[in-house]
């Protein structure tokens, strides 16, 4: 009941939609590798950030409970206030959420809420993962040991993989899922579809590199 009341209070504070009228409350997180915001947040209080997610990339947002007290949750919305992702794991564990790729650069608006009964310090990381950059790296790595032709990987196949990942991640909070367990499950599925030849190796390397990107700050 307390958590429900806190959610209603936080929602009222954060969304009269994060448009131009409320833009000043959002601190911009300018992308830089390994950078983060750190703050001690009192019970039932919230902080707000905005972050530009480049076109055709997954936005990745990680909230680490640095003090290991209280319970932080995270909500990611678009400019109109539509919910894109949320992390609501209970307790002090890390929250990790992703947004699906957009067709153009777009700002997203992040709200971090302390739902616990005491003040606690968090670290907030914002990042993005480019499937196409990971594609090129995985292709280069696989080509070292295989005579793999890119023409053997049709565009519709890569598009289907990205769509599949997006669908699987929709509404999921990855903070509560062990990285190795998730990767094993996904790679088993890939092997069943593409086999154990060079194409299968390439697909596995590509997918693993994407998920490693998701968990880089976990």
Buried (B, 14 or more C-beta within 10 A) or exposed (E): EEBEEBBEBBBEBBBEBBEEEBBEBBBEBEEEEEEBBEBEBEBBBBBBBBBBBBEBBBBBBBBBBBBEBBBBBBBBBBBEBEEBBBBBBEEBBBBBBBBBBBEEEBBBBBBBBBBBEEBBBBBBBBBBBBBEBBBEBBBEBBBEEBEBEEEEBEEEBBEEBBEBBBEEBEEBBBBBBEBEEBBEEBBEEBBEEBEEEBBBBBBBBBBBBBBEBBBBBB
